[in-house]
């Protein structure tokens, strides 16, 4: 790993460097000494023995860790200092566009909410009409089926056949109307303007009411492993020492102060 590699060598074209390339080059130049120190510490650590035989080696390693920790803290402070102007500019951009975004969302809702109510009412009326048409068609189908039976009993077979076919057609119509009445609201009501069409989109949503009552076992397939690990870390930090499915143990590692 070479922290001091000249970024201009990576550009590889005759075009002027991009803002990102220029910034990286500037950082390389501004913090050349810190990068050189990090490069040296990295080299010393790679040359450090895998097995320590003497207190002298352990002490030398302790000093090296102390140096590496200090370098890391220094780089973190530099990173925060160098990034802050960009974060500030980013917040300015976000706030600038958030105002019209929020304003337009409010304006959209001022129009959308009345349309929601109108389309819900329109869908309910359309569903009621189709259900009523289905009821009438089914009643007529049953009536003609009864007439077909009576005609057959009176040995009026031709009439019975006609009535039976008519009853079957009405029954099919009733089923189709019932199916149409069961359509989603988007299929029952919509409003069309010059440039767009409004329809109702129906979906199931979940809202946590009482966290303690939620059956977490049912949610297990949808919990990400990293979220589980964070929850386990919090459990251990609060004193938890036993948990089925997890290994909780004491871990010792060298800390240099």
N, C-alpha and C positions, 0 to 999 in steps of 0.2 A: 504494500500500500504506500503510495507516494502522495502525501498531503500537499506537497509543494509543486505539483505538476502544473506547468503553465497552461492556463485554460485556452490561450490563443491557439495552442496546438490542436485543440479539439474542435475548433470552429470549422476548418477544412473547406472554406470557400472564400471568394473574393468580395462577397457582400459585406457591408458594414455590420459590425457585431450587433446582435439584438440587445435589448435592454437587460435581459437576464444574463447574457454573456458578459456585458459590460460591468454589471453589478458583481458577478462572480470574480472577474479580474480585479476589480477595485478591492474587494474583500481580501483577495489573495495578497495584494500589495500592502494593504493597511495592517494586516495581521500576520505578516511573514514571520516575525519573531515567534509569536505564539504557536504558529503552525510548525515551525522548526523545533520548538521545545516538545510539542506533542509527538512529532516524528521521532525524536530522539528517545522519548519515554517509551514509545511503542517498540522501538528497536531493542532497548534495554530489557523490556518485559519479555520479548520473544527470546532473548538470550538467557533469561533467568532459568536456573536449573529446575527440572521437573521434581526432583527430590532434594529436600534440604537436609544437610548433614550437620550443620553447625549453627550456633547462636549468631555468629557473624553473618551468615547468609540470611538467616531469618530477620535480623536487624536491617540488613541491606534491603531485603524485600519490603519490610515495613516502610522504610524511607521512600522506596519507589512507589508504593501504593499511595503514600501521603502526597507525593508529588503528582501522581496521576489524578487523584481526587481534587487537588488544588487546580490543576489544569482544566479539569472538567467544569469546576465551579466558575472559573474565569471565562471559559467558552460560553457557558450558559448566561453569564452576565453580559457578555458581548452580544450574544444572539438576541437577548431581550432588548438591549439598547439599539441594535441595528434594525430590528424588526418594528419597533414601536412607531416610527414615522409612517411606515406602510400600514400598520394597523389603524393608526389615526386617520390616514387618508381613506382606508377601506371603510371605516365607520362613517366618515363624511359622505362617501358615495352611497352607502346603505341608507343613511338617514335622508339623503337628498331624494332618493327614489322611493323610500318608504312612504313619504307624505302623499305623492300622487297615487301610489299603489293602494294605500289604505282608503284614500278619498274615493277612488274608482270602485273599490270593493263595496264601500258603503253605498255608493250610488247604484251599483248593480243590485245589491240586496233590497234597496228601496223599490226597485222595479220587480225583482224576482219574487219576493214574498207575496205580493198580490197575485202574480201569475200562478204561483204555487197553489194558492187557495182556489183560484178560478179553475185551474186544470183538475184539481182534486174533485171539486164539485161537478165539473163536466164529466169526469171519468165515472163518478158515482151515478150520475144520471144515465149515462150510456150503458153502464152495467145493469141498472134497474130496467131499462128499456129492453135489453137483450134477454134478461131473465124473464120478463113478462111475455115477450114474444115466444120464448121457449115453452113457457107454461101453456100458452094458448095453443101452440102447435101440438104439444103432447096431449092436451085434452081432446083436441080435434082428432088426433091419431087414434086415441082410445075409443072415441065415439064411432069412427068409421070402422075400426076393427070389430066393434060390437055389431054394427050394421052388417058387416061382411059375414059374420057368423049367422046372423038371422037370415040373411039372403040365402046362404048355403043350406040352412035348415029348411027353407021354403023351396029348395031345389031351383033357385035362381042363380045358377053357377056363374054365368057371365057377369051379372051384377056383383056377385060375391068377389069375383076375381078383381074387378075394377076397384071395389072398395078396399080390398086387401092391399092392392098396390098403392093406392092413395094413402092408406094408413102407414105403410112402410116408408113412403116418401116423407110424410109429416113427422114420423119418428126420427128419421135421419136429420130433418131440418131442426127438430127440437134439440138433438144432440149437438149439432153444429152451433146453434145459438148458445147453448150452455157452455160449450168450449170457448166461444167468442167472449162470453160474459166473464169467463175466468182469466182472460188475458191480463197481462200486467198493465198498470195505469198508463204507461207510455204508449201502449197500443190502443187505448181507449180514448185518449184526449191529447191533443196537441194544438199549438198555435203557430202559424206560419207568417213571418213578416217578409219584407222584400229581400233581406240578406240572411235570414236565419230562421230556424224552426225550434220552437220550445216544446219540450215534452217532459213528462215526469219520469225521473230515474229513481227507482225503488231499490234499496239495498238494506241488508241486515247490518246493524251496528251494535257494538257492545259498549257499555258504560259501567265502570266500577262504582258500585254503591256501598258495599261493605267489604273491604279487603280481607277481613278476618273470616268471612263466610265463604270465600271463593275456594272451590275445590282445585287446588294447585295440581293435583294428579291429572286432571283432565287437560290442563294447560301444558303439561310437561313436554309434549312433542313440539310445542311452539316456543319454548324458552331456549335462547341461544346458549351454547356452552360458556361463552365469556361472561354472560349475565349470571349463570349459575356459579361460576368461579368468584365473581364479585360478591355474590350473596354469601358464599362459603367464607370468603375472607372476612366479611363483616361479622359473620357468626363466630369465627375464631377470635377476632379482635375483641368481641364482647364476652369472651370467656368460654365459648363452646369447645368442648374437648372430645365429644363423641357424636358421630352422625352416620347412620347407615349409608353406605355407598361412597363414603369419603374417607381418606386417610389423613388424620390429624396427628402431627408429630412435631417434636422439637427439632429445629434445624440450627446448627451452629455454623457460623462463618466468621472469618476474620473481619474486624472492624478497626480501622486505623483512625485515630483522632489527633 
